[in-house]
Each structure stands twice: as structure tokens, then as C-alpha cells.
Amino acid sequence: MDGALSSMSRRPARRYRRIVDALTDLLTQVRSNGALFGRSVLTPPWSVRFAECAPLTLVAMLRGAGWIIPQQGESVAIAENEVGIVVGPDPFVVADGPDGSTPPRYTRYAPDGCAAADGTEVGDELRLGVRTCGRSLAGTTALLTGSYQVGGHVSERLIDALPRVLLVPYTGQVCPVLQLTVREIERDDPGQQAVLDRLLDLLLLTTLRDWFALPQVQPPAWYRAMGDRVVGRALRLLHEQPARRWTVAALADEAGVSRATFARRFTDLVGEPPMAYLTDWRLSLAADLLVRTDATVEAVAHQVGYGSAFGLSVAFKRVYGTRPSDHRAATVVA
């Protein structure tokens, strides 16, 4: 990812043909590392507490049914073959009932880490294999979770657009990526770590895409706008080439409409004018580059479309209230 971001402005436009959309750019920051999967096999009555403190946690009901119970908000029913995402680092519970009255069998705090109710590490009697906890593999309920460590200003756009708990209903066909993941977890072959990492990424992407497509879901403005013939093309260009010296007139020309028509349509669909969106996008990229790379402020400025470190610093302080160098230092220390 760092290399992809840092090379954006160095590639000539005529050779840069990758199709980029807003969701893809947001998800480039959501990369699993370490196959953060855990499987729980349970028999009623049951309840499991999850305290991995991840910004995003995928929950898939492989067998049986249950309820996702966040610390705040309503419980959400999850049936067999359904997949959900819990947003936010607060601990949550998955149980066999909506009120969570059944005491947790254990707390999962890591892919292969379980603790009893009193906080002590559970013994081998609750470990059924790598990343699997429970008392018997024949339990009537099987639950798979995957935790994602997400960070940065770019990914905040995605987090802010999601509810506390989202769910993709079962439509009669099990997600192929989920099937592959379950099979891979049961194996212990060379390269498994890398395979599970990528499967985790795919599960998040497919789940979000399927959820955004549900008729009852109101996607964020930037996501809906991607489907518009005029504004969608402009958004892709802004994400492909943030360092280009864009003007409203140049974007309108690329979209094939008048300047006035483009400006009005973009603002109506996205919720802010084109140049305001571009500024926010550039500064989000800059904020993440400052933390994820050792590039100078001057280099970062050029990569995201500012002519100098001074220009970036002025815009950065106006929006974030701090200088780029101070942002880098504070984030590294934290």
C-alpha cells in the first residue's frame, strides 16, 4: 500500500490505466496481517465475548444461529450462512439469545487466545485446534470471526459510513470466499498465513459490497455517486491522479459536460463541491503518507498535488489544526 500511494504521482497518466473507485481506495488501508481469524464451536446455552478491540470485526455464522450484541445499540440476529461486521473497538457479545443473559463461556482476545470468565487463560480442554475454541467440534453452533486493524484518515471515511453492526442476509448461496476460508483454516500447510491474510481482505470487501447493494441500505454519497456517468468518472480520476492540477473546468471536460452542469451535479450527488472533495482527499492521503512512509513533507506535498511543503502545511493546519511534521511526530509517538 505504501508503495502504491507513494508512486501515484510518478506514473504518467497515459500509462496509468488502473480503474480506481472510492471503495477500493478506502479499503487499501484495510489489510490484514497475521490471519486474525478465530472459530468458536458451541452448544446451547452459549455466549462468547469478543474483546480484540479491532476497529472492524467480521462475524460469520457457519452453523446454527445467534445474536450480535454490541455494548451500545440494539442486538442483531444472525442466521446460518449470514455474515456481519461489527464496527468499533468496543467489546461485544455473540450469544444464543438477544438479551445476552447467558454468561460468556469465554472471552476471545486474540485469534488463538481465549480467557475464562475470571480472566485466566483457558486450558487445552477448550482448544479444539489452531484458532478454534469450544468443547467439541460437533457443537450445534459454529462461529467464525476475523478482526481487522484499520488506521489512518483515508479509512476513516469508510468507518464513518457504517453502522455499529451491519448484516448481509443469506440469499441461498454461501459466499465462495467464506467457504475457501473455512477450508483453509482446517489445514496447516506452508503458505497458510499469506492465504488467510488475503482471504480476510476478500471477505471484508465482498461483505461491504453486498451490504451496500441491499435495497434497504442507504450508501454514503461518495459510494452512490460512483454509479453516475458524469460524477463517477470524475471521482475515479480524482482518486487515480490526486496530484494532477485539477480545476472544475478540467473535470467537466473529462466528464463531457459544461462546467456549470458538472459543478451542480457533483455537489448534489457527493454533498460538497469538487474542489472541496479533492482537498479533503489530498489531505487524507497526505496524513496517511506522513505516518506510513519516511518521505519528506516536501515529497508528500508533491505526491498529493501541492506545489510545496509550505502549501501543504497551510492547508493541513487549516483542516487538522496541526502542521504535517507535528502530525507525523504525534502519531509515531502514540
Steps between C-alpha positions, in 0.01 A plus 500: 500500500771749592668439168173539315423831666849637465516415131171667403648819370802342336306298244421675170125525453512330160653190659284504811193300400396345832129545570468659841180565693436650839438168675821350362704795621345486843562128532866524405562599862310196630763229470514203731835384628522181702177324396287640781243222483334318788239224497267413787303173512217509756195318638203688659482679728799698383652846494845623394650839572736655244755748630760526226437877481514504120341787304329245274405141587344259254251250647384201293250241623621172351245281680198578716381851588553768762500868584768769474471714812702825498572698815282778364214456257252228419578130470510365144392146411743302286390174334693216345713604200452868575794740538516817704751770594529661843641853481707651779752374754255453788456138615182324389322171563361234269243284679210260446247762613445875444530599866843346561380347827718191458839561666788490248670164469822690440640822361691504174774761502718369216468253209634217716445657841207425731450596863254361753244723674747571782762619249728197523629330188284205404655158490532252219150369570356800311748494215382286211783594264676801358275808533211281623343508848217292643430166665422288193528543125152345482340802672174619347630854448818599318611861483787655304645843579769705333645820644636784289748759621401817317672834535544830326294790368413324174342201671305729736280585200391137493461457876290816528260372232413178683253421781611327821386161364424419138374168365486339156204256489530150357362490146523127435864488397789485743772756435777315309771696683354388833507137388864534397584659834344220703687239299828688539461533876471123529832453322854555620699527180794722399389847399180483703569832671513693174191325364294576810609864495374547148179306566430729791537802271269343241235419761490860614479636147226261385298549818508879474419495132205264554375709791517825306294332225209410733182693411439611859853640541575865432865503384714809562483771238846429358402135442171582329669762284738240356208362297430832332632529145631854550601521865622140520758564229619816675534319835705225341731756342547684829587174673726385217693824466475712816818691411367628167423872488127458489249778445124476482524580129751218441282249683192614310688457173601145597139425594368641173267767644506875559678645800177620661323168444790303642544719809128483581474125440812419701388709798149355493620137493812515718385764745792740450658687207766325286794704627397454863482125446841501331658700782363264762619198302849641448539586868376156607761338275767736631414425862538127441818535295661704776441215743553199273811615312820687574453737205573865571214746535611653170482163326160422650374840389593429138353149513157626598487811282652789693780705346704525818525391861381848598181466295424161656578631848259793467215277379582227752494740795178661382319163490671295773622778727862385496803503269590189295825448693318524834236254378772252406680537831185472711373191316836321517526566874142381556 
